[in-house]
Amino acid sequence: MQKKLRVKDQLNVHGNRSTGSDFFKKKYAKLYLSDGAVFDGQVPEWQSGEYFGEVVFNTGMSGYVESLTDPSYANQILVFTYPLIGNYGVQMNDVESDKIQVSGVVVSQVALIGSHSQSQQSLLDWLKSQSIPVLLGVDTRALTKHLRSIGSITGVISEKPPVDRILPLPPKFVTVPKPITHNKRGVKRVILVDCGSKDNILQSLLALNLEVTQVPRDYDYSSDSYDGVVLSNGPGNPTDYVDTIFIAKKAVKKGKPIFGICLGTQIMALAAGADTYKLRFGHRGHNQPCMQLKTRKCYITSQNHGYAIDEKTLPKDWEVSFRNLNDQSVEGIRHKTKPFFSVQFHPEACPGPTDTQWLFKEFEALL
Amino acid sequence: MAVQGIRGAAVSKLRKVVILGSGGLRIGQAGEFDYSGSQAIKALKEEGIRTVLINPNIATVQTDSDMADAVYFQPLNVETVTKILQKEKPQAVLLSFGGQTALNLGLELHDLGVLKKLNIKVLGTSVETIKTTEDRDLFKAALDEIAVNTARSQAVNSIKEAVVAAKKIGYPIMLRAAYSLGGLGSGRVNNETELRAKAEAALYAVPQILVEEYLEGWKEIEYEVVRDIDGNTITVCNMENFDPMGVHTGESIVIAPSQTLTNEEYHRLREVAIKTINHLGIVGECNIQYALDPKTGDYRVIEVNARLSRSSALASKATGYPLAFVAAKLVLGKRLHELKNSVTGTTSAFFEPALDYVAVKMPRWDLNKLKSSDRHIGSEMKSVGEVMGLGRSFPEALQKAIRMLNIGAEGLTQHQFDIDQPLDEIKYPTDRRLFAIAEAFKQGTTVEKVHKLSKIDYWFLRHLADIVGTANDLQTKSLDTGNLLQAKQMGFSDASIALIKNVSVGSVRAKRIRFGITPFIKQIDTLAGEFDATTNYLYMTYFGSVHDVSSLGNKSVIVIGSGPYSIGSSVEFDWSAINTAMTLRSHGKKTVIVNSNPETVSTDFDRSDRLYFEELSEERVQDIADFEKTGGIVVSVGGQIANNLALPLMKAGNTVLGTSPKQIDRAEDRQKFSSMLSKLHIDQPAWIEVSNFSSAKKFAKQVGYPVLIRPSYVLSGGAMNVVSNDADLEYYLRDAARLSPDHPVVISQFILNAKELEIDGVAKDGELLIYAISEHIENAGVHSGDATVVYPAQNLYLETVRRAKNIAKDIVKNLDITGPFNVQFIAKDNELKVIECNVRASRSFPFVSKVSGHNFIEIATEAMLGLKRDTTYQTLELDHVGVKSPQFSYNRLKGADPVAGVEMASTGEVACIGDTLAEAFYNSWLATDQKISAKTLFLSIPDEQKHKFITEAADLVKKGWKIYTTAGTHQYLNEHGVTSTKLHKIQERREPSAKTVIMKQQVALVVNVPSSDKDTKDAYVIRRLAIDSHIPLLTNAETGRLLLRCLGDSNASGDEPKSWQEYVEIKQRSSK
């Protein structure tokens, strides 16, 4: 019978000795999942306490800075399936929002030093500076396979077992406190409904020289003057966005172009009268294959979503525009006659492939 | 939609397709094309298309009977291939699965109008696009159209133009040859003098050279791109070179995926790749190489290879994505989304693999085996093979790869090299730069300093420093769970830990298992665990807590593969391993293949029930056997690496199938083998085992020089040498001792002017089941791997044959052989002496199997399973002849003396079948990439051999040939009435000289046979010039004479080329 290994002996950082010694001090901790499963790991010595989140995995092999700052990950503990994270350090112009959004990070090994000429700090220093918990030395493949079979569930990073049952977390929202307008001299005016928008959505719109007013998720823009609306990505269950859906319904009535991204596509669907459902373990990665049904052209897309549109409930005047080639799920919808379309993936990339960046131009052309 | 319909219909009309192979393995073009060709054939057959393969590489899997419908073991040249195309009348031809050879040949056939005349389509990427990617000016212009950056460069056709271009771009510049494989003739040029010299050399080989911007220190990145006819495009994998720009990617350590690129860099280059490939209109698979400035992020596209390449084979193995198979489907007009990911079986082939491990490729060099060859590496490819280590950290994968190389290194810190000037070898890279870095760190050099010298990214260097630091820690601390686990996670083997701690390997292993430190088995599933995959493609890691699979149990049999291709071990052992696995499978066994070489077919995961991409070390094979609880291990089909594991694996309690490892040892151990031969009254050359110089000298005096020095247990004669005097004896003894310190050095009598023959056979319980006798055309003294082999033997007395057979029977019985074996003999004056016996499949197994039509490996595998067929085999007299010729790569190895000797130097081999010996020989020689372009030749023969050439020379002169000779040969021919033109020696500095005639390519062939005792500098220069001037060279009297005879026959190649199936009645695998 094989003895159980003491996990604190596992290597969990890399590229460290060249600095003189193994200065990184760590202690034993675990990831406790609500189904009772436990995964061993270690935490840095500076870290203490219990950290809850919905545990999800991402299969991207680069782009950890972008992912960690993506507001769609709010409330979630992010597991990187790629075992070596932090290799190129942290560059502040790669961030997708003003802070790290995840509630925790689980990795196999983290680079102690970022090896890139533009790196400003190491991943660990960055996490520490924002008090983001990290669990290292985990068999992330075993954890991923577990999540794949039981679905995304709540978990806690802690040095000791949680006293109470681990319950799903209350929803968390990310949005701007009040409307902000960018590029006031832009040719057309677009409302960006911020449900936790990634910065590159804004940047992609600004690159087309549009004036963009970024508004809170519950802000009623329907009576404002605008040429088009973009519904952003964001965390959590789309049905929790009651106000946003209500306002979107009004925008639909108004008939100006609407473009939904990620959570935005689910809100569009809900506003149109369709339903959404929770995927077992979501799509999170940079290699999701999608086909545009009209052209039969295929694109590799960047995705981060746990919910999807229920095709059966889609009203007759709407159609599926993109489909996932792996599981045939709905990846985009569009109105058959009106200028409303949305995609479940991230055309703005960052992280991930840039294959579908052209969608922003398609939106611009509708304005 | 309508367009797609038409395209689909056009493809479905295809009934027959010709696939061009890549010929013999050589530097820059190795086993990866057996992989790509095999997958292409499979993909075509699945669509019901009849496949015709032209490839003289007889040891490949793609030329097996269950692959293509017709196989031509014929030269890949315009003349022969045109004849085959006329005969076969295919509708289409595939050019992109046989490396640069197939691509160049295809372009030639197109340019000559052959394809058009015969109405044959080129499938996949169009000829125009291929030309755009091959011609740098067209390429640059095409990329300029879409604002993609290429290196500033200019194509020039003369030295003068080169000088002007270099001035414009500014020194240092990069010099490259257009239309080349593996960067032939490329290099950094610092000033005009150097440029003139290098440009002259390069312009000999190719009509056009390129003067380019020098991008020293930039990161080198590659993407493998797949595109279908609708333009759906994916990048299957990206890879980052450990060695930055300046070292050819085939010479670099490469990691997949890239490690130091930010998301922005990764996807910017990916976007450029897709844009470029779409613009060029490539259909199928290709790769694109970049230089990336680590400071500014600026990039240059270096090149696009519009075909399957070494990199694509690597990417395929690194990710599990079957690139060649998918590419073949795409060139037939399928779309990516219509294909499934064959790993999951459910998800789409239109996706990009996500890895949850790293793959580290390392080149395998054999520069020490080639006399006078330069150890520096750079923009030209010199490596002969490669390995790939998989792990969940860079050190884990890297140190695996180091051991996989099988060069005697146990790891980064435990190696056998004496590196006096590590910093020098770091700055001017050699084949052992990695170890030089380790030495520098051991001596206290900083990471910063090494980075400054090498420009290797800090990320890699810090890891190397980590490994050195771990080794230091181990040295000072006693082993506990903590540091032992960390050492294993840093990739240290039990043996390297044992070396560091100065304890036995067994005690480290025992302690480790007692501590509960054992590796975990993980799957390669292309999706990082996102979807359920039933994949059987596995690797092992110490970063884990759960196995992905469960044990197969005792119905499983482990087959140990070949390891890296190197001089002495190439596709033939992959062929043997695969045929063994397939036979085991057909007898209901679960097959487990272990191999470390990404260029192989055996590492295609559909070839076995389980594939472990792992080290072929005792430790790792034992780990696998322990986990699988396997029923047996086959060590006799993977070549010498596998064979060497026989005894240790048996001693550790494993069941080794076939001949008992104790008996294998009796054949391997010279002392034991010799006393067995004596007991059986079998003659052998006199030999002695020595531990000091004086006894060696005494022996040499006794038997007379020359004598042969060789360490035992070494394949391909590493450090073997023939010496003619005491001084050389002393010099080489030192060399031989270093290579194999655990095994003593053997000196034996070297018999001149003798014939060499071989028996390949299979036995069961000491009884001979099948055998094949072949003979060498060269006299004894040429390594059997470099010899031209004829099967069935054409010039042996029946008595010799009978005696050889009886000797083999005696040996087989005495060693109680079950499975494959090979015995080598020399015959002189009616005496037959045994040189050696290998109790394993030999290099010539596929050759004799395919020429005879009996699969020796299948018979051997069945014997190992205790099965014997109730048949006898006719293998002595056939209606046809097979000739196997060595493929050399001397043009890649600057300075190496291109003479075949006791040290094996060939990198591959080819074989052709003919109705006569001459036909088979001539085609076989042509198939080693040779061509006679005019009726002129240069002849220089030592006195004792001159008489052999008179008849042939006279005949050639009569038929209008012009013969140039050196003084001695000239005089001799003159005396015998043969006219020739005398050339002056090089040092005479008078014209016409041998040097000028060769350099100006005024001869189409050079025959320069070195004298056995006094080879001159002049002769070396002539040989080297011939190679560097791309003139065919022969250095052996027997093959030289035979070739001259063929040249006198205008129909030497034979009439209509015949396929293998027309020559040989091939038996299909017996049972299912």
Interface residues (C-beta under 8 A of the other chain):
Chain A: Q2 K3 K4 L5 R6 V7 K8 D9 Q10 L11 H14 G15 N16 R17 S18 F39 D40 F57 T59 G60 M61 S62 G63 V65 E66 T81 Y82 P83 L84 N87 Y88 Q91 D94 S108 Q109 A111 I113 S115 H116 S117 Q118 D139 T140 R141 A142 T144 K145 R148 F281 G285 H286 N287 Q288 P289 M291 R296 K297 C298 I300 L325 N326 D327 A349 C350 P351 G352 P353 T354 D355
Chain B: D230 G231 N232 I234 P257 S258 Q259 T260 L261 T262 N263 E264 Y266 H267 R270 E271 I274 P294 K295 G297 L336 H337 T346 T347 S348 F350 F351 E352 P353 A354 L355 D356 Y357 V358 R392 S393 F394 P395 V447 D457 Y458 W459 L461 R462 H463 A465 D466 G469 T470 T481 G482 L485 Q486 Q489 M490 R514 F515 G516 I517 T518 F520 K522 L527 A528 G529 E530 F531 D532 F543 G544 S545 V546 D548
